[in-house]
Each structure stands twice: as C-alpha cells, then as structure tokens.
Amino acid sequence: MHAAPAVEIRGLRIRRGGITILKDVEIVLAPGSFLGVVGPNGGGKTTLVRAMVGLEKADEGLVRVLGMPPGQSREIGYLPQVPTFDPRFPALVRDVVEMGLPKGSGGAHRKEQVARVLADLGLTPLARKPAGILSGGERQRLFLARALVREPRLLILDEPTLGVDVQGLDTFLHLLESLRIERKLTIVMVSHDFSVVSTHATEVVCLAQRIHFCGAPADLNKEQFAEVFGVHNLFLEHHH
C-alpha cells in the first residue's frame, strides 16, 4: 500500500485583481521527496507555496497537505521569503527558535526541543547571542531552526538562500539534505536559480503561471528550460 502524498494539488487556479497568477497546477509529491520550485520572477512560485500553507485561497482546484486542507496540519514548517524579524529586536538566538513552538507546551520539553534543533543546525555556540548580530548564513539557519523546532513532517522554504554567500549556500543545502534523510522530511523549496536546487532536489517543477516541466532535474532539457526562463544560453551554467 502506497503512503498518502505529502502534497497533492489538482487543477489549482488562483486569480488576484482579475489577473490569473496560477492555472491548471498539478503536483503530487511523495513523502520524503525534495521538490525544487523554479521559475522567473512573477511566475507564481510564492503564491504556490502560500497556497500550501493556507495563506492564499484557491479559486479552483484541490490542495491537500499531509492529507488535510491547507492551514490545518500542525506538522508543517514554513520559512517565508522575508521572515518577520527586526534585527534591532533584543532577542537571543534561542528565544527566536522557541518562537516556532506552539504557545503553552511544557517548559522542560520546550527547552529540549530548542536545544536539539540548535545542535542539529550547528547553532549551539550562538544560543545566547543576540540574533541581530548574526551573518546572513547564520540568520537563515536560525530561521530554519525556528521552522524545524516543532518537528514538522513537511518543510516549505521560499527563497531561503537569498543574501547567503556561496560558502554559506553550500553548507545550507547540505544541511537540508541531511535533515531530510535523518528526519524523513519532505521539503518544498522555491528558488529563482535552477543551480541551487538541481544538485539536491529529487524533483523539479518549472513554474511560470502554469507548470512547464515536472520531473527529475536531469530530465529537464534546454528547450523546456528556455520555455520557462526565455533564455537558452543560461541553461549550461544553471544545469550541473
């Protein structure tokens, strides 16, 4: 018997202000997959993941996440494109991570969960430091820790590598991969850059209002890439 899909989207259409943002989107994602969502700016990538977490309403179609309507499962970790965080806010790293836990859960267990995720992400030495002093790469790991602290089965990341240098990017992607394997996580990650997801994703969706390609990264050909991004000459530098 096959496990139920982690994400199931059928015939999704979203319109805003008379403009169609997404149309006829179909995605069925098996548990444990790593889906990379790529496409041009304005192609609907953020709208798609916001629909998964219940922040955008579908005009037509079905969206099920971990077998439930969007917004109903508590087993989803979400890292938005611009996390709400004021670097002047005098919160310690461990406090920011704890903000990811539901209010009212047990004190001792909360501390254990925070300590565990800080250790997993290599943030333990920074636990008592102000979050505002972190580098771009450290800050993204902090936001990832906040999304992971409630031990989700599905992790949804919207452009998590913006503002992260090349070394930090490589570290971040390898960290995601090891977390996926160790925690049996399903990951959905949005990126504007195909090279960011092509080495780690098990599946890629190329999205520009509708899905132009869905499959293994290695199966995406030059013509399909050009159809989405409108350029042939970028293919080789993105596709490795």
N, C-alpha and C positions, 0 to 999 in steps of 0.2 A: 504494500500500500504506500503510495506516494504521500510525502508530507504536504500539507496545505501551503500555497505560495506565501512568501513573506510579504510580497506586494502584488496586488492584482488590479490592473487598470484596464477597463474595457470601454472603448468608444468615448473617451473623455473629450469634452469640448468646454472651453472657458472663454467667455466674451466679457470685455470690460469697456464701457463707454461706446458701445456699438462696434468695437474692434475685436476680431477673433484673435485671441492670444494662443490658444491651443485647439487643435481639431483632430478628431479621429485617433487619439493616442491610445495605443495598446501596449501594455507591459505586463509580463508575468515573470516574477522573479522568485527563484527557488531559495529556500533558507540557506545561509552560508555563502551566498554569492556576493561579489563586489561589482556593483554596477556603476560605471562611469557615464555621466550625462554631459555631453559636449555639444557645442553649437555656438553660433555667433551671438554677439550682444543683442538683446531684444528678441531672441529666438524662443523664449518661454521657459527656460531652464528653472529659474527661481520660482515661477508660477507653478511649475510641475511639482517641485518638492514641497512648496507651501500647501498644495492640494493634498499631498500625502499626510502632512501633519495636521490638517484641518484648518489652516489659516486662509485657504481660498476655497470657495464653493464651486462645485461643478455645475455648469448649466445643463449638460447632458452627460450620460455615461455613469459607469460604476467605478468607485475607488474603494478598495479594501486593503487594509494594512494590518498584518498579523491576524487576518480573519475578521477584522472589525471595521466599522466605518471610521473615517479619519477623525483623529482627536479623541478617540475612546480608549485606546490602549495606553497603558502607563509604561509599557516596555519599549518606548521609543526615545532615543537620544537625538536631539536636534541642535546643530550648530549653524545658526543663520549666517548670512554673508557678512553682516556688520553686527557683531554681538553688542548688546546694550551694556556698555561699560565706560565709565568715566575714569580715565587714568588718575585723576586727582582724588578720587574717592579713596579714603584711607583704609581699604580692606586688605587683609593679609591674603596670601595665596590660598591657604587652607580654608579661609572664610568664603572666598569666591567659589571654590569647589563645593562646599557644603550647601551653597545656594541652589545647587542642582537637585537636592533631595527634597521629597515632599515634606511639607511642614508637619510637625507633630510626631514624626517617627522617633523611636527610642534613642536616648542620648548616647549610651555606650556603643550601640550598633552603628549609629551615625559616624562616630569617631573612627570606628574600624573601617567602614566603607570609604571614608575620606582618606585615611592612612593608606589603604590598599591601592586606591587609584592613583594617589600621589607617587607611590612606589613604582607602580606599573609604568607610569609615564616619565619616570626619572625626575620628579619634581620635589621629592622629599627634602633635599637641601634648601629649597626655596620656600618651604611651607610657611615659615614665619616672616617672610619678607613682604613688603608692600607690593601688591600686584602691579601698581603703576610704574615700577622701575624695570619690569621685565622687557627683554628684547622681543622683536616681532615673533620669532620662532617659539620662544618660551611662552609668550602670551597665547599663541594658538594651541600649544599643548595644554595650557591652563583651561582654555575654553573647551577643549576636547575632554579634559578630566571632568569638568562640570557636566558635560553631556553624558559621560560614562558612569558617573558615580552611582546612579540608580540602577546600574547593571542591566542596560537595555538589551533586547534581542535584535533590534534594528537601530542602526546609526545613520542619520541623514545629515550630510555635510554640504553646505552651499559655499563654494569657492573658499575652502578652508586654507588655501596656500597663498592667498593674496598677501603681499607685504612680507613674505618669508623668503630669505635668501636661499641660494642654490643648495648650500650645505644643509640648512635647516629643512628645506623641502625634501631632500633625500631621506633625512632622519625621520621626518614626519610620515612619509609614505611607507617606509619600512616598519615604523611603529604601528600604523594602521593594519598592515598585513599581518604582523604577529598577533595583534589583538583579535583580528578576525579569526585566526586559527585557534588561539588559546580559548577565546570566549565563545566560539561558534557564532560569531556575529554575522549579520547581514549588513552590508554597507551600501549606501547610495551616495555618490559624491558628484557634485556639479563642478565642472571646470570649463574655462574658456579655452584651455590649452590641452590638445589631444595628447601631447607627450607626457603630461602629468599623470594621466590615468592609464595610458596604453601599456605600461610595464607592470601594472598591479591589478587592473580590473579584469575580472573573468568575462564580463560582458560590457559592451559599449552601446549607448543609444546616441545617435546624432539627431539633434532636435533643432528644427527651425520652423516653428508653428506646428508642424506635424513630424512624425518620425521618418527620417530618410534612410536610416540604417539601424538595425538592432542585431547584435551578434558578437562573436569573439573579435577582439581588436585586430588580430592578424587577418581576419577575413574582410576588413574594410579596404576597398580598392580606391585608386586615385580618382576615378570618376565620381564615386559616391561621396568622397571627401570634398571634391570640388563643388558638388551639387549643394552641399550644406554651407561651406565656407566661401565659395565663389572664387577659389584660387587653386591652381594646380601646383604652383611652384613651392608652396608651403608644405606640401604633403611629405616630402622626404625628411625635412627637418623635424616634423612632428611625429613621424611614423618610425619608431625604433623600439 
